[in-house]
Amino acid sequence: MNIQEFISQYTNHPILFVGSGFSFRYLENTYTWNDLLSKICEDLWGSDEHYLDIKAKCTQPNGYCPLDQVASLIEREFNQVLEQDRDGKFKAINDVFYEKMREGITLSRFKIYVSKLIGNLTYKADVNGELDELKKARKNIGSIITTNYDCLLEDIFGFNPLIGNDILLSNPYGSIYKIHGCITDVSKMIITAEDYKQFDEQYELIRAQMLSMFIHNPIIFIGYGIGDENIQKVLRTIFSYIPLNTPEADKVRHNFLLVEYEKDSSNHEITDHDIIVKGSNIRINKLRTDDYKNLYQNLATINLPISAMDVRKVQSVVKEIYAGGTIKVMITENIDDLKNSDRILAIGSEKTLNYQFLTKN
């Protein structure tokens, strides 16, 4: 099945689950986790050798190196060095640190520096045409989940970013769930082993929130490799609640699409791919391509009865009704019965409802 046929089957607004590969595709100033930590060490100590020493301490006998532990060690040393060198090379970072301390906010100098490194959105020169097609698809995207710290998605989509506990109190439509934090709120960035431990302890409610979205909406993973731990975690979460051999599980699997980057490929065909989760094979849909423009064009042409942003507007009104207060609710079968108001939500037959914009005259 090709991507056009696959996406044309969508009956609900898809959700994008976005990884670091997405930022690499469009931005000049972005890093892998490994490269980010290496750069910080090079900037502080003048070479990558100290970084390699720290990695050697953390590398396990099987060769695996947990970068969250590496980040913890670098953070500790980085903060100590800057504390002892107030007006040196990193004076600007210290200025921010002490300014926040005077406001009663304790931040990590290390994380402040991370936010500076990836804070500016410098787009690559040849991506505008592709991004124009993605912007046309915004009306059909229900929401976005990302592990990225940067603000690229906010800049493209104009969606509302949700960080930390805000995720639990959110309207899912037209929102960006930044589950690992954001450079705009350094205190909530998830990067060290201690951060991840705390995040896992508090993640259960966020998991439940996302689970509902995964069951009811198509999910498109973009910017991740097939073996990425974030995809594994999502699948483990879902199938810890839903038995594997059930119609519900089949529905979830059919809703999943992994878009995997393959340099210079113009492939539009979707194939099956097996991922082992909890000792069992989970078959999902995979598209290996470099033609993201075609993907975005197909997302823009999904024929849904209402745009995702209009759903959000309706939900906002309903939320006000639930909350009570001064909002006035009136149900009528005749739109002529309604008076002018700041906000009117009209639900009914197209034959009886008509909206016109009139000039003052």
C-alpha positions as CSV (number, residue, x, y, z in Angstrom):
1,M,0.0,0.0,0.0
2,N,1.3,3.5,-0.8
3,I,1.3,6.4,1.5
4,Q,-1.7,8.1,-0.2
5,E,-3.9,5.0,0.2
6,F,-2.8,4.5,3.8
7,I,-3.5,8.1,4.9
8,S,-6.8,8.4,3.0
9,Q,-8.2,5.7,5.4
10,Y,-7.8,8.1,8.4
11,T,-11.1,8.9,10.0
12,N,-9.6,11.0,12.9
13,H,-7.0,13.6,13.2
14,P,-3.5,12.1,13.3
15,I,-1.0,12.8,16.1
16,L,2.7,13.4,15.3
17,F,5.3,11.9,17.6
18,V,8.4,13.8,16.8
19,G,12.1,13.0,17.5
20,S,15.5,14.6,17.1
21,G,15.8,13.6,13.4
22,F,13.0,16.1,12.6
23,S,15.2,19.0,13.9
24,F,18.2,17.7,12.1
25,R,16.3,17.8,8.9
26,Y,15.4,21.5,9.1
27,L,17.8,23.2,11.5
28,E,21.5,24.1,11.3
29,N,22.0,24.4,15.0
30,T,21.0,21.0,16.4
31,Y,22.8,18.1,17.9
32,T,22.5,14.4,18.8
33,W,22.6,13.8,22.5
34,N,26.1,12.5,22.2
35,D,27.3,15.5,20.1
36,L,25.6,17.9,22.5
37,L,27.4,16.5,25.5
38,S,30.7,16.4,23.6
39,K,30.4,20.0,22.5
40,I,29.7,21.2,26.1
41,C,32.9,19.5,27.2
42,E,34.9,20.9,24.3
43,D,33.7,24.4,25.1
44,L,34.6,24.0,28.7
45,W,37.8,22.0,28.6
46,G,39.1,22.8,25.1
47,S,38.9,19.3,23.7
48,D,36.7,16.2,23.6
49,E,39.2,14.1,25.7
50,H,37.5,14.9,29.1
51,Y,34.2,13.8,27.6
52,L,35.7,10.6,26.4
53,D,37.1,10.0,29.9
54,I,33.7,10.5,31.4
55,K,32.1,8.1,28.8
56,A,34.7,5.5,29.6
57,K,33.7,5.6,33.3
58,C,30.0,5.1,32.4
59,T,30.4,2.4,29.7
60,Q,29.2,-1.0,30.7
61,P,31.0,-4.3,30.0
62,N,28.6,-5.0,27.1
63,G,29.7,-1.7,25.5
64,Y,26.5,0.2,26.3
65,C,27.0,3.8,27.6
66,P,24.0,5.4,29.3
67,L,24.2,9.0,28.2
68,D,21.9,10.1,31.0
69,Q,24.6,9.1,33.5
70,V,27.2,10.8,31.4
71,A,25.1,14.0,31.5
72,S,24.9,13.7,35.3
73,L,28.7,13.7,35.6
74,I,29.1,16.5,33.1
75,E,26.4,18.6,34.8
76,R,28.1,18.3,38.2
77,E,31.6,19.3,36.9
78,F,30.2,22.0,34.6
79,N,28.3,23.7,37.5
80,Q,31.4,23.5,39.8
81,V,33.7,25.0,37.2
82,L,31.4,28.0,36.5
83,E,30.8,28.5,40.2
84,Q,34.6,29.0,40.7
85,D,35.0,31.2,37.6
86,R,32.3,33.9,38.0
87,D,33.4,36.3,35.2
88,G,35.2,33.9,32.8
89,K,34.2,32.5,29.4
90,F,30.7,31.6,30.7
91,K,29.9,34.9,32.4
92,A,26.6,35.2,30.6
93,I,25.5,31.8,32.0
94,N,26.5,32.9,35.5
95,D,24.6,36.1,35.0
96,V,21.4,34.2,34.2
97,F,22.0,31.8,37.1
98,Y,22.4,34.6,39.7
99,E,19.5,36.6,38.3
100,K,17.2,33.6,38.7
101,M,18.5,32.9,42.2
102,R,17.6,36.4,43.3
103,E,14.0,35.6,42.0
104,G,14.0,32.5,44.2
105,I,14.5,30.1,41.2
106,T,17.3,27.6,41.3
107,L,18.5,26.4,37.9
108,S,21.4,24.3,36.6
109,R,24.1,26.3,34.9
110,F,24.6,23.2,32.7
111,K,21.0,23.3,31.5
112,I,21.1,27.0,31.0
113,Y,24.0,26.5,28.6
114,V,22.1,23.7,26.8
115,S,19.2,26.1,26.2
116,K,21.6,28.7,24.8
117,L,23.2,26.2,22.4
118,I,19.9,25.2,20.8
119,G,17.9,28.3,21.5
120,N,18.1,30.0,18.1
121,L,16.2,28.5,15.2
122,T,18.5,28.7,12.2
123,Y,16.8,27.0,9.3
124,K,18.6,25.2,6.5
125,A,18.6,27.0,3.2
126,D,16.7,24.4,1.1
127,V,13.8,23.4,3.4
128,N,11.2,26.2,2.8
129,G,9.2,24.3,0.1
130,E,8.9,21.2,2.3
131,L,7.9,23.2,5.3
132,D,5.3,25.1,3.3
133,E,3.6,21.7,2.6
134,L,3.8,20.8,6.3
135,K,2.1,24.0,7.2
136,K,-0.8,23.2,4.9
137,A,-1.3,20.0,6.9
138,R,-1.7,21.8,10.2
139,K,-5.5,21.8,10.0
140,N,-5.5,18.0,10.1
141,I,-3.0,17.4,12.9
142,G,-4.7,16.8,16.2
143,S,-1.7,17.3,18.4
144,I,2.1,16.7,18.6
145,I,4.2,14.8,21.1
146,T,7.9,15.4,21.2
147,T,11.0,14.6,23.1
148,N,12.9,17.6,21.6
149,Y,13.8,20.6,23.7
150,D,13.9,23.2,20.9
151,C,10.9,25.4,19.7
152,L,10.9,24.3,16.1
153,L,7.5,22.7,16.3
154,E,5.9,25.8,17.9
155,D,7.4,28.0,15.2
156,I,6.0,25.8,12.4
157,F,2.6,24.9,13.8
158,G,1.7,27.7,16.2
159,F,0.4,25.1,18.6
160,N,0.3,25.6,22.4
161,P,3.3,24.0,24.1
162,L,2.6,21.9,27.2
163,I,5.4,21.1,29.7
164,G,5.5,19.1,32.9
165,N,2.2,19.1,34.9
166,D,0.5,21.3,32.2
167,I,0.2,18.1,30.1
168,L,-2.2,16.7,32.7
169,L,-4.5,19.7,32.5
170,S,-4.5,20.1,28.8
171,N,-6.8,20.3,25.8
172,P,-5.2,17.8,23.5
173,Y,-6.2,19.4,20.2
174,G,-3.7,22.0,18.9
175,S,-1.2,21.2,21.6
176,I,2.5,20.2,21.7
177,Y,3.3,17.8,24.5
178,K,7.0,18.4,25.3
179,I,7.4,15.3,27.5
180,H,11.2,15.8,28.0
181,G,10.8,19.6,28.7
182,C,11.7,22.7,26.7
183,I,14.5,25.3,26.6
184,T,11.8,27.9,27.6
185,D,11.6,26.3,31.0
186,V,15.1,25.0,31.9
187,S,14.0,23.7,35.3
188,K,11.8,21.0,33.6
189,M,14.4,19.7,31.1
190,I,14.9,15.9,31.3
191,I,18.5,15.2,30.5
192,T,20.4,13.6,33.4
193,A,19.9,10.3,35.2
194,E,18.3,12.0,38.1
195,D,15.9,13.8,35.8
196,Y,14.9,10.5,34.1
197,K,14.4,8.8,37.5
198,Q,12.1,11.6,38.7
199,F,10.3,11.6,35.3
200,D,9.6,7.9,35.4
201,E,8.2,8.2,38.9
202,Q,5.8,11.0,37.8
203,Y,5.2,9.6,34.3
204,E,2.2,7.3,35.0
205,L,-0.4,10.0,34.7
206,I,1.1,11.4,31.6
207,R,1.3,7.9,30.2
208,A,-2.4,7.5,30.8
209,Q,-3.2,10.8,29.1
210,M,-1.2,9.7,26.0
211,L,-2.7,6.2,26.0
212,S,-6.2,7.6,25.3
213,M,-4.8,9.6,22.4
214,F,-3.0,6.5,20.9
215,I,-6.1,4.4,21.0
216,H,-8.4,6.9,19.3
217,N,-6.0,8.6,16.8
218,P,-3.5,7.6,14.1
219,I,0.1,8.0,15.3
220,I,2.9,9.0,13.0
221,F,6.4,8.7,14.4
222,I,8.8,11.0,12.6
223,G,12.4,11.8,13.4
224,Y,13.1,8.4,15.1
225,G,14.9,5.3,14.1
226,I,13.2,1.9,14.3
227,G,15.2,0.9,17.4
228,D,14.6,4.1,19.3
229,E,13.9,3.6,23.0
230,N,11.1,6.2,22.9
231,I,9.1,4.0,20.4
232,Q,9.8,1.0,22.5
233,K,8.4,2.8,25.6
234,V,5.3,3.9,23.8
235,L,4.5,0.4,22.6
236,R,5.3,-1.1,26.0
237,T,2.9,1.4,27.6
238,I,0.1,0.6,25.2
239,F,0.4,-3.1,25.3
240,S,0.7,-3.2,29.1
241,Y,-2.9,-2.0,29.1
242,I,-4.2,-3.7,26.0
243,P,-3.8,-7.5,25.5
244,L,-1.8,-8.2,22.3
245,N,-4.3,-10.6,20.7
246,T,-7.4,-8.5,20.7
247,P,-9.3,-6.3,18.2
248,E,-8.3,-3.2,20.1
249,A,-4.6,-4.2,19.8
250,D,-5.0,-4.7,16.0
251,K,-6.7,-1.3,15.7
252,V,-3.7,0.4,17.5
253,R,-1.2,-1.4,15.4
254,H,-3.0,-0.4,12.2
255,N,-3.0,3.2,13.4
256,F,0.8,3.3,13.8
257,L,3.1,4.6,11.1
258,L,6.9,5.0,11.5
259,V,8.5,7.3,9.0
260,E,12.1,6.4,8.8
261,Y,14.7,8.5,6.9
262,E,16.4,6.9,4.0
263,K,18.8,9.3,2.1
264,D,17.7,10.2,-1.4
265,S,14.9,7.7,-1.4
266,S,11.6,8.7,-3.1
267,N,9.8,5.6,-1.9
268,H,6.1,6.0,-1.2
269,E,5.3,2.4,-0.3
270,I,4.5,1.3,3.3
271,T,5.8,-2.0,4.5
272,D,5.3,-4.2,7.6
273,H,7.9,-4.1,10.3
274,D,8.1,-6.3,13.4
275,I,9.3,-4.9,16.8
276,I,9.8,-7.1,19.8
277,V,7.9,-5.8,22.8
278,K,7.4,-7.7,26.0
279,G,8.8,-10.8,24.3
280,S,6.2,-10.7,21.4
281,N,6.4,-9.4,17.9
282,I,4.4,-6.2,17.3
283,R,3.9,-5.6,13.6
284,I,3.7,-1.9,12.7
285,N,3.6,0.1,9.4
286,K,6.9,1.7,8.2
287,L,7.7,4.2,5.4
288,R,11.4,4.5,4.5
289,T,11.8,7.7,2.4
290,D,13.5,11.0,1.9
291,D,10.4,12.4,0.3
292,Y,8.7,14.1,3.3
293,K,7.1,16.6,1.0
294,N,4.8,13.9,-0.4
295,L,4.0,12.7,3.1
296,Y,3.0,16.3,4.1
297,Q,0.9,16.8,1.0
298,N,-1.1,13.6,1.7
299,L,-1.7,14.7,5.3
300,A,-3.0,18.0,4.0
301,T,-5.6,16.3,1.8
302,I,-7.2,14.1,4.5
303,N,-10.9,14.6,4.2
304,L,-12.2,15.1,7.7
305,P,-15.5,16.7,8.7
306,I,-13.9,19.3,10.9
307,S,-10.4,20.7,11.4
308,A,-8.4,20.0,14.5
309,M,-8.2,23.7,15.4
310,D,-12.0,24.0,15.2
311,V,-12.3,21.0,17.5
312,R,-10.1,22.9,19.9
313,K,-12.3,26.0,19.7
314,V,-15.4,23.9,20.5
315,Q,-13.7,22.2,23.4
316,S,-12.7,25.6,24.8
317,V,-16.3,26.7,24.8
318,V,-17.5,23.4,26.4
319,K,-14.8,23.8,29.0
320,E,-16.2,27.2,30.0
321,I,-19.7,25.7,30.2
322,Y,-18.4,23.0,32.5
323,A,-16.6,25.5,34.7
324,G,-19.8,27.5,35.3
325,G,-19.6,31.2,36.0
326,T,-21.1,33.9,33.8
327,I,-21.3,32.1,30.5
328,K,-24.8,31.9,29.1
329,V,-26.0,28.7,27.4
330,M,-29.1,28.7,25.2
331,I,-30.4,25.8,23.1
332,T,-32.6,26.7,20.1
333,E,-33.7,25.1,16.9
334,N,-34.0,28.6,15.2
335,I,-30.8,30.6,14.8
336,D,-33.0,33.8,14.6
337,D,-33.7,33.4,18.3
338,L,-30.1,34.1,19.2
339,K,-28.9,37.5,20.0
340,N,-25.5,39.0,19.3
341,S,-22.9,37.6,21.6
342,D,-19.1,37.5,22.0
343,R,-19.2,33.8,21.2
344,I,-21.8,31.6,19.5
345,L,-21.5,27.9,19.0
346,A,-24.1,26.8,16.5
347,I,-24.9,23.1,16.1
348,G,-27.5,21.9,13.7
349,S,-28.5,21.2,10.1
350,E,-26.8,23.1,7.3
351,K,-30.3,23.7,5.9
352,T,-31.3,25.7,8.9
353,L,-28.1,27.4,10.0
354,N,-26.5,30.2,8.0
355,Y,-23.5,32.4,8.9
356,Q,-22.9,35.7,7.2
357,F,-20.4,38.5,7.8
358,L,-22.1,41.9,7.5
359,T,-20.6,45.4,7.3
360,K,-21.8,48.1,9.7
361,N,-24.2,49.5,7.1
